[in-house]
Amino acid sequence: MPMGLFDNKAITVLTNSMDLRAARHKLLTSNIANQETPGYRAVDINFEDELRRREGGAPFVELARTSRGHMTGYYGASAPRALDRATDLPGFDRNSVGIEAEMARLSENTLMYTVSSKLLKGKFNGLMNAIKEGGI
């Protein structure tokens, strides 16, 4: 990946964290929406494993341009792997969604997304202050 002003480990971790939290939000809301679907199996991601996988230095690939006028781009970390949450016991209809547990997971995930967002905002505010103080 090209080097630049925002190549900072904390910014990278916080950005990856927010991306994973957003992906997890979609999975959890899908679980909630399917709480009465017979045979539906609740899915989730292992946040820590996925963050570690993204931080493991997965190579970035430069995207091909079909015209010199197109912007360059880079493709990096793949989508998180959704896991069947086999620890939740399915009901008579073979649905493994427990609404209370899903709502608790969703609340925790939302809180952690908000925390990551505020920390990232603080990092960017620090960069803005450095730019302003430096006279750039």
PyRosetta script that sets phi, psi and omega in degrees:
from pyrosetta import init, pose_from_sequence

init()
pose = pose_from_sequence("MPMGLFDNKAITVLTNSMDLRAARHKLLTSNIANQETPGYRAVDINFEDELRRREGGAPFVELARTSRGHMTGYYGASAPRALDRATDLPGFDRNSVGIEAEMARLSENTLMYTVSSKLLKGKFNGLMNAIKEGGI")
pose.set_psi(1, 142.3)
pose.set_omega(1, -178.6)
pose.set_phi(2, -65.3)
pose.set_psi(2, 147.3)
pose.set_omega(2, 178.6)
pose.set_phi(3, -81.0)
pose.set_psi(3, 152.0)
pose.set_omega(3, 179.9)
pose.set_phi(4, -173.2)
pose.set_psi(4, -172.0)
pose.set_omega(4, -176.6)
pose.set_phi(5, -59.9)
pose.set_psi(5, -33.5)
pose.set_omega(5, -174.2)
pose.set_phi(6, -97.7)
pose.set_psi(6, 13.1)
pose.set_omega(6, 176.9)
pose.set_phi(7, -80.1)
pose.set_psi(7, 84.0)
pose.set_omega(7, -176.3)
pose.set_phi(8, -135.8)
pose.set_psi(8, 129.9)
pose.set_omega(8, -176.3)
pose.set_phi(9, -55.3)
pose.set_psi(9, -44.5)
pose.set_omega(9, -178.5)
pose.set_phi(10, -63.3)
pose.set_psi(10, -42.0)
pose.set_omega(10, 179.4)
pose.set_phi(11, -64.3)
pose.set_psi(11, -41.7)
pose.set_omega(11, 179.0)
pose.set_phi(12, -62.9)
pose.set_psi(12, -46.1)
pose.set_omega(12, -179.7)
pose.set_phi(13, -63.8)
pose.set_psi(13, -44.4)
pose.set_omega(13, -179.3)
pose.set_phi(14, -65.6)
pose.set_psi(14, -39.6)
pose.set_omega(14, 177.9)
pose.set_phi(15, -64.3)
pose.set_psi(15, -46.2)
pose.set_omega(15, 177.2)
pose.set_phi(16, -61.6)
pose.set_psi(16, -40.0)
pose.set_omega(16, 179.1)
pose.set_phi(17, -60.5)
pose.set_psi(17, -45.7)
pose.set_omega(17, -179.8)
pose.set_phi(18, -65.5)
pose.set_psi(18, -40.3)
pose.set_omega(18, 177.4)
pose.set_phi(19, -60.5)
pose.set_psi(19, -45.5)
pose.set_omega(19, -179.8)
pose.set_phi(20, -67.5)
pose.set_psi(20, -39.3)
pose.set_omega(20, 178.0)
pose.set_phi(21, -63.3)
pose.set_psi(21, -39.1)
pose.set_omega(21, 178.1)
pose.set_phi(22, -65.3)
pose.set_psi(22, -41.6)
pose.set_omega(22, 177.7)
pose.set_phi(23, -64.4)
pose.set_psi(23, -41.2)
pose.set_omega(23, 179.6)
pose.set_phi(24, -65.6)
pose.set_psi(24, -36.9)
pose.set_omega(24, 178.2)
pose.set_phi(25, -57.6)
pose.set_psi(25, -44.1)
pose.set_omega(25, 179.4)
pose.set_phi(26, -61.5)
pose.set_psi(26, -42.7)
pose.set_omega(26, 179.5)
pose.set_phi(27, -64.5)
pose.set_psi(27, -44.7)
pose.set_omega(27, -178.0)
pose.set_phi(28, -66.0)
pose.set_psi(28, -40.3)
pose.set_omega(28, 178.2)
pose.set_phi(29, -68.7)
pose.set_psi(29, -31.6)
pose.set_omega(29, 174.6)
pose.set_phi(30, -65.5)
pose.set_psi(30, -41.0)
pose.set_omega(30, 176.2)
pose.set_phi(31, -58.9)
pose.set_psi(31, -45.9)
pose.set_omega(31, -178.8)
pose.set_phi(32, -63.5)
pose.set_psi(32, -42.2)
pose.set_omega(32, -179.9)
pose.set_phi(33, -64.5)
pose.set_psi(33, -26.4)
pose.set_omega(33, -177.9)
pose.set_phi(34, -102.5)
pose.set_psi(34, 21.4)
pose.set_omega(34, -176.4)
pose.set_phi(35, -61.6)
pose.set_psi(35, -22.8)
pose.set_omega(35, -179.7)
pose.set_phi(36, -112.6)
pose.set_psi(36, 13.3)
pose.set_omega(36, 178.6)
pose.set_phi(37, -84.8)
pose.set_psi(37, 116.4)
pose.set_omega(37, -179.4)
pose.set_phi(38, -58.8)
pose.set_psi(38, 133.2)
pose.set_omega(38, 177.3)
pose.set_phi(39, 82.1)
pose.set_psi(39, -3.3)
pose.set_omega(39, -179.0)
pose.set_phi(40, -69.7)
pose.set_psi(40, 133.6)
pose.set_omega(40, 178.1)
pose.set_phi(41, -107.0)
pose.set_psi(41, 124.2)
pose.set_omega(41, 179.4)
pose.set_phi(42, -63.1)
pose.set_psi(42, 140.5)
pose.set_omega(42, 179.1)
pose.set_phi(43, -122.9)
pose.set_psi(43, 159.5)
pose.set_omega(43, 179.9)
pose.set_phi(44, -158.9)
pose.set_psi(44, 175.1)
pose.set_omega(44, 171.2)
pose.set_phi(45, -118.4)
pose.set_psi(45, 153.8)
pose.set_omega(45, 173.1)
pose.set_phi(46, -88.7)
pose.set_psi(46, 97.6)
pose.set_omega(46, -171.8)
pose.set_phi(47, -55.6)
pose.set_psi(47, -48.6)
pose.set_omega(47, -176.4)
pose.set_phi(48, -62.7)
pose.set_psi(48, -44.1)
pose.set_omega(48, 179.1)
pose.set_phi(49, -63.6)
pose.set_psi(49, -42.8)
pose.set_omega(49, -179.3)
pose.set_phi(50, -66.3)
pose.set_psi(50, -39.9)
pose.set_omega(50, 178.0)
pose.set_phi(51, -65.1)
pose.set_psi(51, -42.8)
pose.set_omega(51, 177.7)
pose.set_phi(52, -61.4)
pose.set_psi(52, -40.4)
pose.set_omega(52, 179.3)
pose.set_phi(53, -63.5)
pose.set_psi(53, -41.1)
pose.set_omega(53, 178.9)
pose.set_phi(54, -69.5)
pose.set_psi(54, -33.9)
pose.set_omega(54, -179.2)
pose.set_phi(55, -82.2)
pose.set_psi(55, -7.1)
pose.set_omega(55, -177.3)
pose.set_phi(56, -74.7)
pose.set_psi(56, 6.7)
pose.set_omega(56, 176.0)
pose.set_phi(57, 84.1)
pose.set_psi(57, 33.6)
pose.set_omega(57, 175.4)
pose.set_phi(58, -56.6)
pose.set_psi(58, 129.8)
pose.set_omega(58, -174.7)
pose.set_phi(59, -65.5)
pose.set_psi(59, 145.3)
pose.set_omega(59, 174.8)
pose.set_phi(60, -94.5)
pose.set_psi(60, 137.8)
pose.set_omega(60, -177.9)
pose.set_phi(61, -111.8)
pose.set_psi(61, 129.5)
pose.set_omega(61, 177.1)
pose.set_phi(62, -73.4)
pose.set_psi(62, 130.6)
pose.set_omega(62, -179.4)
pose.set_phi(63, -78.0)
pose.set_psi(63, 144.3)
pose.set_omega(63, 179.9)
pose.set_phi(64, -72.6)
pose.set_psi(64, 146.5)
pose.set_omega(64, 176.2)
pose.set_phi(65, -110.1)
pose.set_psi(65, 136.1)
pose.set_omega(65, 178.3)
pose.set_phi(66, -89.9)
pose.set_psi(66, -9.8)
pose.set_omega(66, 178.7)
pose.set_phi(67, -149.4)
pose.set_psi(67, 145.4)
pose.set_omega(67, 179.1)
pose.set_phi(68, -62.6)
pose.set_psi(68, -21.0)
pose.set_omega(68, 180.0)
pose.set_phi(69, -78.0)
pose.set_psi(69, -12.0)
pose.set_omega(69, -179.5)
pose.set_phi(70, -79.3)
pose.set_psi(70, 149.3)
pose.set_omega(70, 177.4)
pose.set_phi(71, -71.9)
pose.set_psi(71, 150.7)
pose.set_omega(71, 173.7)
pose.set_phi(72, -77.6)
pose.set_psi(72, 156.9)
pose.set_omega(72, 178.8)
pose.set_phi(73, -149.5)
pose.set_psi(73, 161.3)
pose.set_omega(73, 179.2)
pose.set_phi(74, -129.7)
pose.set_psi(74, 142.9)
pose.set_omega(74, 177.6)
pose.set_phi(75, -116.7)
pose.set_psi(75, 129.2)
pose.set_omega(75, -176.8)
pose.set_phi(76, -123.1)
pose.set_psi(76, -118.4)
pose.set_omega(76, -172.0)
pose.set_phi(77, -57.2)
pose.set_psi(77, 138.1)
pose.set_omega(77, 179.3)
pose.set_phi(78, -80.2)
pose.set_psi(78, 172.1)
pose.set_omega(78, 179.4)
pose.set_phi(79, -63.5)
pose.set_psi(79, 146.7)
pose.set_omega(79, 179.0)
pose.set_phi(80, -65.0)
pose.set_psi(80, 150.0)
pose.set_omega(80, 179.8)
pose.set_phi(81, -83.3)
pose.set_psi(81, 122.8)
pose.set_omega(81, 176.9)
pose.set_phi(82, -79.9)
pose.set_psi(82, 133.5)
pose.set_omega(82, -178.9)
pose.set_phi(83, -113.2)
pose.set_psi(83, 140.5)
pose.set_omega(83, 173.0)
pose.set_phi(84, -70.6)
pose.set_psi(84, 125.4)
pose.set_omega(84, -179.3)
pose.set_phi(85, -84.0)
pose.set_psi(85, 81.1)
pose.set_omega(85, -173.7)
pose.set_phi(86, -69.3)
pose.set_psi(86, -14.7)
pose.set_omega(86, -178.0)
pose.set_phi(87, -74.9)
pose.set_psi(87, -20.6)
pose.set_omega(87, 178.5)
pose.set_phi(88, -80.7)
pose.set_psi(88, 128.0)
pose.set_omega(88, -178.3)
pose.set_phi(89, -77.1)
pose.set_psi(89, 127.5)
pose.set_omega(89, 178.4)
pose.set_phi(90, -73.3)
pose.set_psi(90, 154.6)
pose.set_omega(90, 177.6)
pose.set_phi(91, -83.5)
pose.set_psi(91, -168.1)
pose.set_omega(91, 180.0)
pose.set_phi(92, -60.1)
pose.set_psi(92, -31.6)
pose.set_omega(92, -179.2)
pose.set_phi(93, -87.6)
pose.set_psi(93, 9.8)
pose.set_omega(93, 178.9)
pose.set_phi(94, 67.6)
pose.set_psi(94, 19.3)
pose.set_omega(94, 176.2)
pose.set_phi(95, -91.9)
pose.set_psi(95, 129.4)
pose.set_omega(95, -175.6)
pose.set_phi(96, -100.9)
pose.set_psi(96, 13.0)
pose.set_omega(96, -178.8)
pose.set_phi(97, -85.2)
pose.set_psi(97, 123.8)
pose.set_omega(97, 170.6)
pose.set_phi(98, -107.8)
pose.set_psi(98, 112.7)
pose.set_omega(98, -170.8)
pose.set_phi(99, -59.5)
pose.set_psi(99, -39.6)
pose.set_omega(99, -179.6)
pose.set_phi(100, -64.1)
pose.set_psi(100, -44.5)
pose.set_omega(100, 179.9)
pose.set_phi(101, -65.3)
pose.set_psi(101, -40.7)
pose.set_omega(101, -179.9)
pose.set_phi(102, -65.6)
pose.set_psi(102, -41.3)
pose.set_omega(102, 178.9)
pose.set_phi(103, -65.2)
pose.set_psi(103, -37.5)
pose.set_omega(103, 177.5)
pose.set_phi(104, -65.9)
pose.set_psi(104, -42.7)
pose.set_omega(104, 177.9)
pose.set_phi(105, -63.4)
pose.set_psi(105, -41.6)
pose.set_omega(105, 179.8)
pose.set_phi(106, -64.2)
pose.set_psi(106, -42.2)
pose.set_omega(106, 178.7)
pose.set_phi(107, -63.3)
pose.set_psi(107, -44.8)
pose.set_omega(107, 178.8)
pose.set_phi(108, -62.8)
pose.set_psi(108, -43.7)
pose.set_omega(108, -179.3)
pose.set_phi(109, -63.0)
pose.set_psi(109, -41.8)
pose.set_omega(109, 178.5)
pose.set_phi(110, -63.0)
pose.set_psi(110, -43.0)
pose.set_omega(110, 178.1)
pose.set_phi(111, -61.7)
pose.set_psi(111, -45.0)
pose.set_omega(111, -179.0)
pose.set_phi(112, -67.3)
pose.set_psi(112, -34.6)
pose.set_omega(112, 175.1)
pose.set_phi(113, -63.1)
pose.set_psi(113, -45.1)
pose.set_omega(113, -180.0)
pose.set_phi(114, -61.9)
pose.set_psi(114, -42.5)
pose.set_omega(114, 178.3)
pose.set_phi(115, -62.2)
pose.set_psi(115, -46.8)
pose.set_omega(115, 179.1)
pose.set_phi(116, -60.4)
pose.set_psi(116, -40.8)
pose.set_omega(116, 179.5)
pose.set_phi(117, -62.4)
pose.set_psi(117, -43.8)
pose.set_omega(117, 179.9)
pose.set_phi(118, -67.9)
pose.set_psi(118, -38.2)
pose.set_omega(118, 177.0)
pose.set_phi(119, -65.3)
pose.set_psi(119, -41.4)
pose.set_omega(119, 178.5)
pose.set_phi(120, -65.1)
pose.set_psi(120, -40.0)
pose.set_omega(120, 176.5)
pose.set_phi(121, -59.7)
pose.set_psi(121, -41.3)
pose.set_omega(121, 177.5)
pose.set_phi(122, -61.7)
pose.set_psi(122, -40.2)
pose.set_omega(122, 177.5)
pose.set_phi(123, -62.5)
pose.set_psi(123, -45.7)
pose.set_omega(123, -179.9)
pose.set_phi(124, -67.0)
pose.set_psi(124, -36.8)
pose.set_omega(124, 175.5)
pose.set_phi(125, -62.4)
pose.set_psi(125, -39.0)
pose.set_omega(125, 176.5)
pose.set_phi(126, -62.3)
pose.set_psi(126, -41.6)
pose.set_omega(126, 177.0)
pose.set_phi(127, -64.4)
pose.set_psi(127, -41.9)
pose.set_omega(127, 178.7)
pose.set_phi(128, -62.5)
pose.set_psi(128, -42.1)
pose.set_omega(128, 177.8)
pose.set_phi(129, -63.4)
pose.set_psi(129, -40.3)
pose.set_omega(129, 178.5)
pose.set_phi(130, -63.7)
pose.set_psi(130, -39.7)
pose.set_omega(130, 178.8)
pose.set_phi(131, -66.2)
pose.set_psi(131, -45.4)
pose.set_omega(131, -179.8)
pose.set_phi(132, -64.6)
pose.set_psi(132, -43.2)
pose.set_omega(132, -179.5)
pose.set_phi(133, -68.8)
pose.set_psi(133, -30.6)
pose.set_omega(133, -178.8)
pose.set_phi(134, -80.3)
pose.set_psi(134, -9.0)
pose.set_omega(134, 178.5)
pose.set_phi(135, 76.8)
pose.set_psi(135, 21.4)
pose.set_omega(135, -179.4)
pose.set_phi(136, -80.6)
pose.dump_pdb("model.pdb")
